[in-house]
């Protein structure tokens, strides 16, 4: 038996109080990432959700051969894959794992079973740093757990309403950011929707602003033929605000946000476009 195995056995049976003083060390947790588990509903997460508790450890598993992302890091609970580290956050972590520079750990920090699947589980990835003195004030934020911002849990009854059609109707209400995010994911067919929401829309930090200011666009000239004819998607452009005098290129108009969300499974990507005054808009491209 190795000495470390012996010590583990003693600690497990008698507790920390029996350890020699020189062996006891204390550590800071240095948080490298805090995020929701990406793709939770597409793997084993939903089946195992009732078994999970805050504080449970997750295994980080590199997938360098992943056909969609060579930097992929899967998260496993009890040897079952429940999802991934978000793609937009995994590049540096994957390099650290590949080089075996740091021993990183992942832990469930928040569980919200009443939220939608993509916000059920929030995790933190951290490393341990032995306490040898006080951390610099500039580094203290790295030791603090963040409270997740939930888009699918209504914490108040507030609603943002933005009706921008020329012919307004009483029941024609535009989704707010939380409702849009939820509907986009619900109507998606795979994890690509998260890339759109978190990368194409500037990491989603200003999604409400984009909706409220009508900066989500379509270009009629680039709509697939079937979308121009389809009765459901025709509302993407009917009665909308036409922006032919705002852009150098013709055909731009403010998109119907509700219809965009319903058609998330047809969205290929979102492109940033600037008008003649240099203002940033977001063009929805469909396939």
N, C-alpha and C positions, 0 to 999 in steps of 0.2 A: 504494500500500500504506500502510495506517495504521501509525503507530509501534507500536501495541500488537501488530499482526499481525507486524511485523518482529521485535519482541522475542520473541514466541512462537516464531518460526522459529529465532532464534538459540539460545534456551534448548533447544528440542527437539533441535537438532543438537549443540551444544557443552556444554550443561549449565549449571546455575545459577552456576558459578564465573565465567562471563564477564559477569554482570550488574553494572552500576554499583552501588556500595554503597547509594546513595540509593533505588534501586528495590526492593531486597530488603526485604520486610516479613514479619513472623511473626504468626501468628494463634492465638488460642485457639478450640477448638471448644466452643461452648455448646450442650449437648444440650437440646432442647425436648421430645423424646418418644423413648421407646424401647419398642418393642412388636413382637409378631408381626404378619405380614401377614394381614389379615382377608380371608376368602373365597378363600384361595390355591387350594383345590381346585376352585373353580367357574369359574376363568378359565384363563389360559395358563400359570400357575405350574408345574403338574406337568410339562407338556411341556418347559419350559425349565429345569427344576431342575438338570439335569446340566451346563448351560452356566454356571451362576452360581458365583461365588466370593465369599468374604468380602472386603469392601473394594470390591466393585462398586457403582457409583452407580446410583440409580434416579431416574426422572423423576417428579415430583409433578404430577399433572394435575387441575385443579379440574373438577368436574362439577356446576355450579349447577342444571342442569336434570334432575338425577337424580331419578327419580320416587319413590325411597324415602328420599332424604336430600339436602336442598338444600345441606348442608355437605360433601358427599362429596368426598374427595380420593383419586383412583386412583393406584396405583403402577405404573409402566411399566418394563419391562426390555427394552432394545433395541427400543423402540417397541411392545412388546406388553404389554397390561394383565395383571398377575399378581395383583391384588387391591386392597385399600384400606387406608388408615389406619383404625384402629378407630373406629366411629361415636361411641363415648363420649369420644373424645379429639380429634375433628376440628374442633369448633366454632371455637375460638380460632385454630387454624392456618388454617382456611379464610378467616377474616376478615383475617388478616395477608396471605394470598395475594391476596385480592380487592383490598385496599388497596395492595398492592405496597410494604408498609412494610419488610419484611425479605426478603433473598434467602436462602431456605431450601434446604437440600440434604438428600437422603435417601441413606443408605448401608446396604448389607447388613453387619451386624456379626457375625452368627452363622448358620451353616448346619448343620442336623442332618438329613441325608437319611434317617436311620433312624427319626426321629420321625414321627408322623402328620402329614398334610398341613397342618393348621392350626398346626403348630409347626415346619415345615421351615425357614422363613426369619424371622429377627429383624432388624429395621431400627432405625436411629436417624435422627431428623430433627434437624438442627442449623443454627446460623448461625455465621459466622466473626466474631470480634472481634479487632481488631488489638491486639497486645501492646504496651502503652505503660507497663506497670507491673504489679505483682503484683495479682492479683484479691483481693478481700476473702475472708476465710476462710468467711464465710457463703455465698459463691457457688461455692466449690470443687466442691461436689457436682455442679454443672451441667457440669463438665468430665470427669466420670467415666463410663465405660461400665459398664453393669450386666450381670451374668450372668443370662440368662433363667432363669426357673423353668419347667422342662418338666413337664407333667402326663402326657405320653404316653411318657416314657422312665423306666424303672424303674432308679433309681440304687442301690437296695438291695433286699433281699428282704423288707423289712418290709411287712406288710399290716395294715390296720385292719379288723377284723371286728366287725360289730355286728348281732346277731340279736335282733329285737325282737318276734317273733310269739309268741302265747300257746302255740301248739303248735309247738315248735322241731323241726327236722329237721337231721340231720348235714350235708346238702348245701345247706342254705338259708343262704347267706352273702351279706351285703349288700355291694355295691360300695363301695370306698373312693372318695375324691374324684377321683383320677386316672382310675380306671376309669369312674366315672359321667360325667365330662366327656367322655372319649373316646367312650363309647357314645351320649351325647346327640348329639354331632356326627355320628357315623357313621349314626345313624338319622334324622337331620334331612333336610328336603327343600330348605332354602335357608338363607341367612345369618341369618334371623330367630333361629335358635338361639343365636347369639352375643350378641344383645341380651338374651335370657333369662339366659344364663350369666354375663354380665359386668355387666348392669345390674340385672336383677330380683333376682339373688342377691348384691347388694351388691358388685359387681365381682369376685365369686368368691373374695375374700380369706379368707372363713371357710367355704368350702363343706364342708370336712371336718368342721368343728364342727357345721354344720347337719345333716349326715348322721348323725354319731355321736350327737348328742343327740335324734335323731328329730323335728326341727323342720320336716320337709317333710310337708305335709298334703294330703289331698283332702277335699272335702265331698261326701258321697254325694248330697245333694240337688241338686248342680250338675253331676253327671256326665251327659254326653249319654246318651240312651236306649240307643244301640247299645253303649256301653261298659259299661253295667250288665248287658247280656245276653251280651256276647262272652266266650267261654271263657278267652281269654288275659288280658283286662283285668279279669276278675272278681277276680283275685288282688290287684288294687289294694286291695281292702278285706277279703277273706276272712281271718279269724283276726287281723286287725289290732287295734291298741290303739285303742279308741273313746274320744273325748275330750269326751263330752257334758257332763261336769261341769266342764270346764276353760274352755269358752267360753260366752258368752251365747247364741250360736246353736248349734243342734243339728246333727248330721250330720258333724262333723269327726272324722277319724281319721288316724293316722300312715300315710303312704303307703308302699307297697312301692317302695323306691328303684330296684331292678332293673327293675321293670315301667315305672316312670316313664321311665327311660332308653330302654327299648324303644319307648315311645310318644312320643318327642320330636317326631315329625312331626305329632302331634295337639295339641301344647301351644300354646295361644294366648298365655298370659302367666302370670307368677307374681306373686301379690299378697301383700304383707306384711300379716299379721293379728296382733293382740295378744290374749292371753288375759286372764282376769280379774285376773291378777297383774301384767300389763303386760309379759309376756315376748313376744318377737318370734318368730313362726312364718312359714312360707311356704306359701301355698295354691297348688297346681297347678291351673290352669284349662285344660280341654280343649275342643276344638271337634269 
